[in-house]
Amino acid sequence: MMPPVAIKSDSLNAGQANALATSLDLRLLEDHQMPAGPFLLEFKGDRLMLHMTGSPRFRPWIVDLRKHRRSKGRDPLLRAMGPGAGHVVDATAGWCVDAVHLAVSGFRVTAVEQDRVVAAMLKHALDQPVNRELVDRMELVHGDSTRVIPGIRPRADVIYLDPMYPGHPKSPAPRKGMRILRALVGPGQDTRDLFDQAMRHAKKRVVVKRPHHADPIASGKVGETRGKLVRFDIYKPH
Ligand SMILES: C[S@@+](CC[C@H](N)C(=O)[O-])C[C@H]1O[C@@H](n2cnc3c(N)ncnc32)[C@H](O)[C@@H]1O
């Protein structure tokens, strides 16, 4: 069950807000109206912000893709992609931290996100002029990857999965972005279908991000790369 989300806007963005409210079936609020549900999307100038209405100390969340660039070094995510990987499908895009890192590191990335609010915020961020260079390397698809993956042609070299993980008593508190994702999409999901589709359709590899303490999502991995908090399990597709 999706949590209720309302939307409001300044006068500059009324048209965009209207269109988004219609396409995502969100309640469009007048200035004086208060949202009834836990989330409010707000257009203000060139920003699209997400408020968590029940948490007064929560500062509005904005997707800033420029923050996702990281230094490459001996990066375990990049190493997990393997040699000769040109096109990666990030089938669990989230806030696109990993997708942007892959894109600015030279991969062509198709990022697929199922949640309508997350996907709308990503699209808004990608449409900003400051991210124009990213658009050449990164395509965003709103949809369920189990359905999107079979239609991607030519098939991607690597399909990358970073499914939600419910957490572990010893895990450090999740970062803000992850806390919001958990509130929007829930703590964890059944990944069997997603993994099966990835194994059926990737050309060279399927890579799955896991916390160190978590079991692999499937048997048969052929390798892994390790970072400080997470590892990337590598599978050879069928
Ligand atoms: C742990 S987050 C991914 C974080 C991401 N790697 C990043 O760098 O921001 C998992 C995301 O995958 C999305 N997701 C899970 N299953 C999906 C599916 N079948 N199709 C598309 N998106 C999916 C969830 O909605 C959630 O946003």
Ligand as a Chemical Component Dictionary entry (heavy atoms), coordinates in Angstrom:
data_LIG
# 
_chem_comp.id                   LIG 
_chem_comp.type                 NON-POLYMER 
_chem_comp.pdbx_formal_charge   0 
_chem_comp.three_letter_code    LIG 
# 
loop_
_chem_comp_atom.comp_id 
_chem_comp_atom.atom_id 
_chem_comp_atom.alt_atom_id 
_chem_comp_atom.type_symbol 
_chem_comp_atom.charge 
_chem_comp_atom.model_Cartn_x 
_chem_comp_atom.model_Cartn_y 
_chem_comp_atom.model_Cartn_z 
_chem_comp_atom.pdbx_ordinal 
LIG C1  C1  C 0  18.284 0.307  -1.372 1  
LIG S1  S1  S 1  17.456 1.324  -2.517 2  
LIG C2  C2  C 0  18.669 1.558  -3.774 3  
LIG C3  C3  C 0  19.627 2.663  -3.486 4  
LIG C4  C4  C 0  20.454 2.998  -4.692 5  
LIG N1  N1  N 0  21.429 1.974  -5.003 6  
LIG C5  C5  C 0  21.133 4.349  -4.584 7  
LIG O1  O1  O 0  22.310 4.423  -4.936 8  
LIG O2  O2  O -1 20.484 5.332  -4.188 9  
LIG C6  C6  C 0  16.334 0.231  -3.339 10 
LIG C7  C7  C 0  15.431 0.904  -4.349 11 
LIG O3  O3  O 0  15.044 -0.071 -5.291 12 
LIG C8  C8  C 0  13.720 0.152  -5.656 13 
LIG N2  N2  N 0  13.207 -1.131 -6.177 14 
LIG C9  C9  C 0  13.041 -2.292 -5.499 15 
LIG N3  N3  N 0  12.531 -3.251 -6.301 16 
LIG C10 C10 C 0  12.373 -2.671 -7.532 17 
LIG C11 C11 C 0  11.887 -3.146 -8.775 18 
LIG N4  N4  N 0  11.427 -4.393 -8.930 19 
LIG N5  N5  N 0  11.861 -2.293 -9.822 20 
LIG C12 C12 C 0  12.311 -1.019 -9.684 21 
LIG N6  N6  N 0  12.768 -0.505 -8.518 22 
LIG C13 C13 C 0  12.809 -1.320 -7.456 23 
LIG C14 C14 C 0  13.048 0.618  -4.378 24 
LIG O4  O4  O 0  11.856 1.336  -4.650 25 
LIG C15 C15 C 0  14.149 1.491  -3.777 26 
LIG O5  O5  O 0  14.005 2.817  -4.196 27 
# 
loop_
_chem_comp_bond.comp_id 
_chem_comp_bond.atom_id_1 
_chem_comp_bond.atom_id_2 
_chem_comp_bond.value_order 
_chem_comp_bond.pdbx_ordinal 
LIG C1  S1  SING 1  
LIG S1  C2  SING 2  
LIG S1  C6  SING 3  
LIG C2  C3  SING 4  
LIG C3  C4  SING 5  
LIG C4  N1  SING 6  
LIG C4  C5  SING 7  
LIG C5  O1  DOUB 8  
LIG C5  O2  SING 9  
LIG C6  C7  SING 10 
LIG C7  O3  SING 11 
LIG C7  C15 SING 12 
LIG O3  C8  SING 13 
LIG C8  N2  SING 14 
LIG C8  C14 SING 15 
LIG N2  C9  SING 16 
LIG N2  C13 SING 17 
LIG C9  N3  DOUB 18 
LIG N3  C10 SING 19 
LIG C10 C11 SING 20 
LIG C10 C13 DOUB 21 
LIG C11 N4  SING 22 
LIG C11 N5  DOUB 23 
LIG N5  C12 SING 24 
LIG C12 N6  DOUB 25 
LIG N6  C13 SING 26 
LIG C14 O4  SING 27 
LIG C14 C15 SING 28 
LIG C15 O5  SING 29 
# 
